[in-house]
Amino acid sequence: MTAQPYDRHYQTRDLFGDPLPALIAFFEQLQPGRRVWDMGAGQGRDTLPLARMGHQVRAIDSSRTGLDCIAKAAAAARLANITTLCADVHSLKVAPECQVLLFDAMFHFYKRDRASEMALLERVSNQLSDRGILACAVPANQTTAANLALLHQSAWASWGRLTDVESRHEHTGTLYRFLALEKVP
Ligand SMILES: C[S@@+](CC[C@H](N)C(=O)[O-])C[C@H]1O[C@@H](n2cnc3c(N)ncnc32)[C@H](O)[C@@H]1O
């Protein structure tokens, strides 16, 4: 993949700081060993702690620089349960092995991106296996709320809500909404 916008930003170590408390709390109460796909994994803000909990994490990003940060940190911490994949999430098919699909800070539903973000969420929701979990952290605001509400009426109409809470990112002070849904057949 050619140079990506985030490559330059990822010269800064731990660009996004600590993970969201609500996201960590959610994954901590899952049975360890879940096969998690971290979509747009960045520098591994979530990948690394999830792997430390014992989950099997596939870190996917279009930034090779971000994935290199993850691979180095995984090697230093002797975490053998992380794999990386350089790919565009818009053209990636969710495989049946994936048990938890995570999108952290990937969706903002800005006008120019809204259609493609909604299409991506609908597609991966359809592809996810039954009993699979979709976890998302999005900025808590009226725009994201309106778009998530539409998904609750369509792609997620029959899904179970495992958690839906607000959580503040200490590094930036931004309030996020973290939700996790289970696909019910
Ligand atoms: C705001 S960062 C969030 C990183 C990480 N999820 C976190 O919360 O720390 C967004 C990440 O998504 C990646 N990304 C954006 N669009 C992508 C795409 N179409 N396919 C794969 N990765 C993408 C970027 O390279 C970047 O690393």
The ligand as a MOL file (V3000), in Angstrom:
LIG
                    3D

  0  0  0     0  0            999 V3000
M  V30 BEGIN CTAB
M  V30 COUNTS 27 29 0 0 0
M  V30 BEGIN ATOM
M  V30 1 C -8.1860 8.0590 14.3450 0
M  V30 2 S -7.1360 6.6970 14.0010 0 CHG=1
M  V30 3 C -7.6730 5.5470 15.2280 0
M  V30 4 C -6.6550 4.4870 15.5410 0
M  V30 5 C -7.0700 3.4860 16.6120 0
M  V30 6 N -8.3090 2.7930 16.2990 0
M  V30 7 C -7.1890 4.1480 17.9520 0
M  V30 8 O -8.3240 4.3840 18.3950 0
M  V30 9 O -6.1470 4.4610 18.5370 0 CHG=-1
M  V30 10 C -7.7990 6.0060 12.5160 0
M  V30 11 C -6.9660 4.8790 11.9390 0
M  V30 12 O -7.7090 4.2640 10.8970 0
M  V30 13 C -6.8660 4.0140 9.8010 0
M  V30 14 N -7.7020 4.0020 8.6020 0
M  V30 15 C -8.4390 5.0280 8.1020 0
M  V30 16 N -9.1060 4.6280 7.0110 0
M  V30 17 C -8.7720 3.3250 6.8150 0
M  V30 18 C -9.1390 2.3610 5.8390 0
M  V30 19 N -9.9860 2.6510 4.8520 0
M  V30 20 N -8.6120 1.1080 5.9370 0
M  V30 21 C -7.7610 0.8020 6.9400 0
M  V30 22 N -7.3770 1.6800 7.8950 0
M  V30 23 C -7.8830 2.9210 7.8370 0
M  V30 24 C -5.8340 5.1270 9.8190 0
M  V30 25 O -4.6460 4.7670 9.1600 0
M  V30 26 C -5.6520 5.3150 11.3270 0
M  V30 27 O -4.6120 4.4980 11.8070 0
M  V30 END ATOM
M  V30 BEGIN BOND
M  V30 1 1 1 2
M  V30 2 1 2 3
M  V30 3 1 2 10
M  V30 4 1 3 4
M  V30 5 1 4 5
M  V30 6 1 5 6
M  V30 7 1 5 7
M  V30 8 2 7 8
M  V30 9 1 7 9
M  V30 10 1 10 11
M  V30 11 1 11 12
M  V30 12 1 11 26
M  V30 13 1 12 13
M  V30 14 1 13 14
M  V30 15 1 13 24
M  V30 16 1 14 15
M  V30 17 1 14 23
M  V30 18 2 15 16
M  V30 19 1 16 17
M  V30 20 1 17 18
M  V30 21 2 17 23
M  V30 22 1 18 19
M  V30 23 2 18 20
M  V30 24 1 20 21
M  V30 25 2 21 22
M  V30 26 1 22 23
M  V30 27 1 24 25
M  V30 28 1 24 26
M  V30 29 1 26 27
M  V30 END BOND
M  V30 END CTAB
M  END
